[in-house]
Amino acid sequence: MKISVIGCGYLGAVHAACMAELGHEVVGVDVDAQKVALLASGRAPFHEPGFEEILSRNVEAGRLTFSTDFADLAGAQVHFIGVGTPQLDGSYAADLTYVDAAVTTLAPHLGEHPDGPTLVVGKSTVPVGTAARLAEQLAPTGATLVWNPEFLREGFAVQDTISPDRIVYGLPGDADLAERGRATLDAVYADLLAQDIPRLLTDYATAELVKVAANSFLATKISFINAMAELCEATGADVTALAEAIGHDDRIGKKFLRAGIGFGGGCLPKDIRAFMHRAGELGVDQALTFLREVDSINDRRRDHVVNLARHALGGTFEGKKVAVLGAAFKPDSDDMRNSPALDIAARIESQGADVVITDPAAGPRLREERPYVTVADDAHTAAAGADLVLLLTEWKQFRELDPAALREVVARPYLIDGRNALDPAAWRAAGWTYAGIGRP
């Protein structure tokens, strides 16, 4: 089957490469000529484990091409929309400019396909009600719209596309159109469905809500354990032991129960805010008022680490060197959007500290995008002469650091573990003053 993917950012590029890996002929379209040229050469414009391998393999095999010209979509039966929906400037709302532009530009290229119904498949995360509006816009073209939300975790995006834990189809209300959409998308995902991956058939609104509801639940779980960390610090309790104890309850589970500096990235923060905004538009804003506190708790964690750092340095950052381990919002990614690590580093630097940052993947991008930031190649270089070390992104390289060796290069062996990723006993035994989040 010939497929197009509109939008070749993180979501679209990974989806395009994975669809080609499944054997489809895929063309990715994006307005960014530089990004298209990079992808067309088989090189990844971002860090994602396993992505560049399948990208280059399928480009070389001729199954995957990239273009800036919508005319190159000719002949495709299925068109995926994978453009971004960032937070609107000055508002909590999602900015649908790119989604609307993709549909408007795609529409003139749609029509009857010799192999069956033409299908437009939305993958972008959008406010509930968007799919119904777009379906009306596409109706004159004869194309059927299905909303097929993505559930990618950065660092696991290839795995989550090739072998997801579920597949959701948001289908139109018309039974005939719904059946056409289901059958065509089943053909696209035939190899995945053969793995007995659960496939859920819903209406448009439910499919749109699945992604934002899932992200809101995860954000709530993270902020819950961070709220517990605040209580633990006030009482002398240990939040890691607390999390382990409650995590044994299979109704709660252990995942997303590590206290730390909070969540960031391009999805969770803007998705929960857009969810709140949309609830307000629908007149049910009180149903999601708890998400305001989830967001507030998350922001407080950054303030807390800055305060911990100031206290560790005797009440002032002036004239002190601080090494920051981590710039990406999570490990196995170079994504620095709404990164708690970068935000904390910037706040500390603005208060007079000499800050040096290192990150295995985001470091090179940070040098290029923010040349005014001091970036080191590795943890030992960053920590040389440091009065304080902050672990803010839990990369494996940082978790496996030898505390005795690192102590040899610092001016003062004081570490704040903002992710509770290290063994306090091992670091204290090596002579470090260790401070975690919500730990004695």
C-alpha angles and dihedrals in degrees: 000000000000112000135182127206116201112206120033102205122116096304099037098044093049092046092049093050093046093049089052088049087057088057103262125133104244135188119189118204126198136157092227104093094189092053092046092051091051093049092044089057090054095252124129118235090206139032115264123146112250095002101104091050095057091038094056093039094055095041089053091047090054094238093110128053135163132212145168091215120090088203087075088070089076112126096022115129097192124043119193119201110211105159125138126268103198125180112280114248111260094008143071089233124110116253106235095181094112095045092050092046091050093052094043092050093043097049098077090054094056126096143117116332122209092225097052142285119357110238131201112197122196116211100160118106106252138169114270110271095038096102094054090052093048092046089059090049091052096043095093090057093059092235121135119229122217123178111220109175120209123231101191121161112204107244090030101049097121092049091046091053099043095039110016123178090236141358120218125199117194102201133194119259093243106093096216094049090045091053092048091050093047094049094048095047090046087059091053092049097037094124091049094047089050086064089063091245107169113259117199121198114206142151122270096264095051093049091051091050096049095074098043092042091052093048092046091052092050092047090050091051092051093048091046093059090043089054088051088052089058089054092045091054090051093050105032093249123140115243093198091059090043091052092049092050096050092039091066087070101093090211087065105028129195101263119107091012099114111115116222145113094326137247129309137154133106098298121038100048097044094038096056091046093049089047091055091047093051092048088055091052089052092050095246099099092132089067090067103034089113088068089066089063090044088056092044094051089050092053092047091060090065091051089048095055091048089052092047089052093049091050091048089055095051098264102307139069094202112124094359127124117223124190114208116200106203138027104179116085089241138006123273090035139084092207110129098174109135089347113181089206094057092043092053092046091051093049092050093047091049088058094057107275124135099235125196118186130197130184128165095224108013095046097084092046091048091054091051099042099037108028090171090067119090108235126185127201096232144003096265092053092046093048097048106126093354122157091201136018121207121196103203105155116043100224115168088240089061096042089054096049116132104239092203093053093045091050089062092066103041126088091220125016100228120135132184111198103206093181101041085234100134136072105254093201093056093049094045090048088056090056101264128137100229125199122181133179114275092351128119 
